[in-house]
Amino acid sequence: MTKTEKQAAIDTLTEKFSNSSFFYFTDTSGLSVEKINKLRRICFDKGINLQVAKNTLIKKALVAGGKFSDDLDPVLNGPTAIMFTETGNVPAKVIKQFRTGDIKKPLLKAAYIDSAVYIGDDQLDALINVKSKFELIGDIVGLLQSPAKNVISALKSSGDKLGGIVKTLQERQN
């Protein structure tokens, strides 16, 4: 790889790191070409961009993109595949789904979720449970609607009683 090719790769990675709030570093070494292609297909279907890059280029791009953390430095050794995504927990779900039977890879090296860094494969279950922005908004809306639904439900169920109460109050005013 020439110096200009390396710089072009760094620039491309820097742009991806800068534009992404969620990315995962994984180890896919030892997977056959068939299994790698299957993983790439699953990632593509889920909106994940899977890319392999040299660790030195990744480090330089992370520094240039302002997302480098000292926690990531020891993780960036050996073969590294990067999963870029728009939703924080989708790559974790894909990794878990892909590891069935005798397949033990890809291994999670690290994940960067909205400036939080998760290190190690043991963090996979925690990452699966991370809610997306839209899931959190849905939960909040549901919580806000719950009291109103209860009041409306109570009013509907006691329609005869409510009508009687209103009629009694009107008679008292007259």
C-alpha atoms as one frame of an Amber mdcrd trajectory, in Angstrom:
protein
   0.000   0.000   0.000   1.494   3.324  -1.052   1.573   6.412   1.132  -1.227
   8.080  -0.861  -3.381   4.947  -0.610  -2.827   4.851   3.143  -3.774   8.514
   3.470  -6.909   7.940   1.382  -7.859   5.004   3.638  -7.259   7.138   6.749
  -9.385   9.964   5.311 -12.231   7.561   4.503 -12.112   5.983   7.957 -11.877
   9.393   9.639 -15.038  10.494   7.858 -16.862   7.306   8.889 -15.748   7.613
  12.515 -16.717  11.298  12.571 -20.184  10.596  11.150 -20.926   7.572  13.313
 -21.895   7.543  16.978 -21.857   3.743  17.029 -19.132   1.385  15.867 -17.819
  -1.995  16.920 -14.377  -3.572  16.617 -14.500  -7.331  16.093 -12.155 -10.226
  15.421 -13.299 -12.347  12.489 -10.033 -14.247  12.034 -10.434 -17.937  11.438
 -13.798 -17.644   9.698 -13.982 -19.225   6.265 -14.706 -17.105   3.200 -18.187
 -18.605   3.084 -18.897 -17.580   6.687 -17.423 -14.100   6.196 -19.656 -13.614
   3.146 -22.667 -14.791   5.161 -21.778 -12.306   7.926 -21.371  -9.497   5.386
 -24.786 -10.344   3.893 -26.450 -10.262   7.334 -24.720  -6.973   8.135 -25.820
  -5.459   4.831 -29.431  -6.525   5.441 -29.347  -4.915   8.908 -27.809  -1.646
   7.679 -24.353  -2.328   9.114 -21.225  -1.422   7.164 -18.606  -4.123   7.823
 -15.053  -3.140   6.904 -11.606  -4.583   7.580  -8.678  -2.203   8.077  -5.156
  -2.162   9.456  -4.919  -1.207  13.112  -2.423   1.606  12.531  -4.789   3.197
  10.006  -7.704   2.776  12.409  -5.748   4.476  15.226  -4.777   7.407  13.015
  -8.365   7.798  11.800  -9.731   7.660  15.357  -7.283  10.349  16.468  -8.116
  12.534  13.452 -11.858  12.005  14.022 -11.613  12.882  17.705 -12.901   9.512
  18.878  -9.672   7.905  20.088  -9.680   6.618  23.644  -6.757   5.136  25.564
  -9.071   2.203  26.315  -9.145   1.328  22.614  -5.363   1.210  22.167  -4.802
  -2.309  23.574  -7.803  -3.624  21.636  -6.398  -2.600  18.273  -4.071  -5.522
  17.667  -4.477  -8.548  15.455  -7.119  -8.725  12.737  -9.798  -6.057  13.191
 -13.120  -5.647  11.425 -15.165  -2.509  12.027 -18.961  -2.486  12.111 -20.461
   0.971  11.503 -24.154   1.352  12.325 -26.917   3.870  12.958 -28.406   1.886
  15.858 -26.237   1.024  18.837 -27.440  -2.479  19.641 -27.910  -3.978  16.158
 -24.293  -5.198  15.665 -24.374  -6.891  19.087 -27.558  -8.704  18.089 -26.007
  -9.718  14.749 -22.882 -11.062  16.457 -24.978 -13.049  18.956 -27.238 -14.382
  16.178 -24.261 -15.333  13.988 -22.588 -17.347  16.740 -24.577 -20.546  16.580
 -23.404 -24.104  16.996 -19.681 -24.434  16.415 -19.206 -20.825  15.225 -17.550
 -18.849  18.050 -16.653 -15.756  16.033 -16.803 -12.845  15.489 -15.460 -11.871
  18.877 -16.276  -8.437  20.207 -13.087  -6.499  20.877 -14.704  -3.174  21.721
 -17.724  -1.008  21.004 -18.087   2.767  20.901 -21.635   3.810  21.799 -22.261
   7.577  22.053 -18.802   8.233  23.527 -19.027   5.256  25.930 -16.467   2.518
  25.310 -17.270  -1.134  26.006 -14.233  -3.430  26.076 -14.307  -7.199  25.673
 -16.572  -9.944  24.450 -18.209 -10.218  27.878 -19.949  -6.878  27.182 -22.025
  -8.350  24.346 -25.147  -8.994  26.449 -25.008  -5.478  27.908 -24.779  -4.035
  24.395 -27.762  -6.068  23.213 -29.843  -4.420  25.947 -28.806  -0.867  25.013
 -31.900   0.896  23.736 -31.866   3.018  20.614 -32.950   6.649  20.605 -36.288
   5.725  19.023 -36.926   2.942  21.559 -36.277   5.385  24.411 -38.610   7.992
  22.895 -41.276   5.302  22.498 -40.889   4.288  26.146 -41.227   7.906  27.300
 -44.300   8.509  25.138 -45.831   5.292  26.472 -45.191   6.379  30.051 -46.710
   9.793  29.414 -49.804   8.310  27.765 -50.409   5.755  30.497 -52.099   8.102
  33.052 -54.286   9.685  30.376 -55.365   6.245  29.136 -56.273   5.228  32.675
 -58.482   8.327  33.166 -60.201   7.858  29.798 -60.727   4.169  30.512 -62.243
   4.952  33.902 -64.550   7.565  32.384 -65.695   5.174  29.652 -66.338   2.305
  32.056 -68.388   4.430  34.421 -70.424   6.237  31.771 -73.780   5.781  33.565
 -72.327   6.901  36.892 -70.698   9.928  35.310 -73.933  10.941  33.593 -75.767
  10.641  36.899 -73.160  12.754  38.690 -73.325  15.494  36.031 -77.155  15.497
  36.149 -77.134  15.759  39.961 -74.663  18.668  39.857 -76.817  20.512  37.287
 -79.924  20.075  39.426 -78.110  21.476  42.470 -77.063  24.575  40.546 -80.662
  25.294  39.522
